[in-house]
Amino acid sequence: MAQRHTHPTITERPVSDAAAGPYGIATGPDGALWLTLVHAGGVARLDTDGTVTSHRLDSATCRPMVITAGPDGALWFTGMNTDTVGRVTADGEVTEFALPNQGRHGLLHHHRPRRGHCGAPSTRPTPSPGSTPAAR
C-alpha cells in the first residue's frame, strides 16, 4: 500500500508590530498561544480564532523574555531588566514579583523530580504546589 504524505499548513498571524519584538511563546491551559513582547513590555495572547489580546506590564522596559504555563493554570514569565517574575491569568490579570538576585531570564516547569548536575538529586528545595512569592 502506498504511503500518504501529509504536508502541514502554516498560517502566519501578526501579533504586534515588528518593533514590539515577539520573543518567548508557550501554550496556555486555555489552548491559546501566549508570547512575550520583549521590546514593548507586554504579554500577548493569540486565541485559536486568531484574536490577539495584549497585556501591558508594570514597566515598558522590563523586557519580558521567557514564558511558560504553570501548574496553577496561569502563565509565568520573566522580566529581565526589572529582575521580576510575572504571572498572568487566562483572564489577563497580571501580577509581578521582585526577585532577590539579578540576571534571571529563564523559567522551566516540569513534572519530573528535580535533578542536579549529571542527574544527581538536587539539594535545592522545590516550592510546594500552590505556593507563590509575595507580590511587589
C-alpha positions in Angstrom: 0.0 0.0 0.0 1.4 3.4 -0.9 2.1 5.8 1.9 0.2 9.0 2.1 2.3 12.0 2.9 0.6 14.9 4.6 2.1 18.4 4.5 1.5 20.8 7.4 -0.3 24.0 6.8 1.5 27.1 8.2 -0.5 30.2 8.9 1.3 33.4 9.9 -0.6 35.9 12.1 0.6 39.3 13.1 0.6 39.5 16.9 2.1 43.0 17.2 4.1 45.5 15.3 7.7 44.4 14.4 9.2 46.8 17.0 7.4 45.0 19.9 9.7 42.0 19.4 7.7 38.9 20.0 10.1 36.5 21.8 9.0 33.7 24.1 6.0 31.5 23.3 4.0 28.9 25.2 0.7 27.1 25.0 -1.6 28.2 27.8 -4.1 26.0 29.7 -6.8 27.8 27.7 -5.4 26.4 24.4 -4.2 29.8 23.3 -0.7 30.7 22.5 0.9 33.2 24.9 4.0 35.2 24.0 6.2 37.9 25.4 6.7 41.2 23.7 10.2 41.9 24.7 10.7 45.4 23.4 7.1 46.6 24.2 7.0 45.4 27.8 4.0 43.2 27.4 2.5 39.8 27.1 0.1 38.8 24.3 -2.5 36.0 23.9 -3.2 34.6 20.5 -6.6 32.8 20.6 -7.3 29.8 18.4 -9.5 32.0 16.2 -6.6 34.4 15.6 -7.7 37.2 18.0 -4.7 38.9 19.7 -5.0 40.5 23.2 -2.1 42.4 24.6 -1.4 43.0 28.3 0.9 45.8 29.4 3.3 45.1 32.2 4.3 47.5 35.1 7.4 48.7 33.2 7.5 49.2 29.5 11.3 48.5 29.6 11.1 45.3 31.7 12.0 43.1 28.7 9.8 40.1 29.3 11.7 37.1 28.0 10.6 33.5 28.6 7.0 32.4 29.3 5.7 29.0 30.4 2.4 27.5 31.7 2.5 26.9 35.4 0.8 24.2 37.5 -1.6 26.8 38.9 -3.3 27.4 35.5 -1.5 30.7 34.9 1.3 31.7 32.6 4.6 32.7 34.2 7.3 35.0 32.6 10.5 36.8 33.5 11.2 40.5 33.3 14.9 40.7 32.5 15.5 44.4 33.1 13.4 44.6 36.3 14.6 41.3 37.9 11.0 40.1 38.2 8.9 37.0 37.7 5.4 37.7 36.5 2.2 35.8 36.5 -0.7 36.4 34.1 -4.0 34.5 34.3 -6.1 33.4 31.3 -8.3 36.4 32.1 -5.4 38.8 31.7 -4.7 39.6 35.4 -1.0 40.4 35.7 1.0 40.2 39.0 4.8 40.8 39.1 7.1 39.6 41.8 10.6 41.1 42.6 13.5 38.6 42.7 16.3 38.8 45.3 19.0 38.3 42.7 19.7 40.0 39.4 20.0 38.4 35.9 17.2 35.9 35.8 15.6 35.5 32.4 14.6 31.8 32.1 11.9 29.6 33.5 11.3 25.9 33.4 8.3 23.9 34.6 8.2 20.2 34.5 6.6 17.4 36.5 9.7 15.2 37.0 11.7 15.1 40.2 14.3 17.8 40.4 17.8 16.7 39.5 21.1 18.5 39.9 24.3 18.3 37.8 24.8 15.0 36.0 21.4 13.6 37.2 22.2 13.6 40.9 19.3 14.6 43.2 19.1 18.3 43.6 19.8 19.8 47.1 17.8 22.9 46.2 14.3 23.0 47.7 11.3 22.6 45.4 8.5 25.0 46.0 5.4 23.4 47.3 2.3 23.2 45.0 0.2 26.4 45.3 3.0 28.5 46.8 3.8 31.8 45.2 6.2 34.6 46.1 4.8 37.8 47.6 3.7 40.4 45.0 5.6 43.7 44.9 
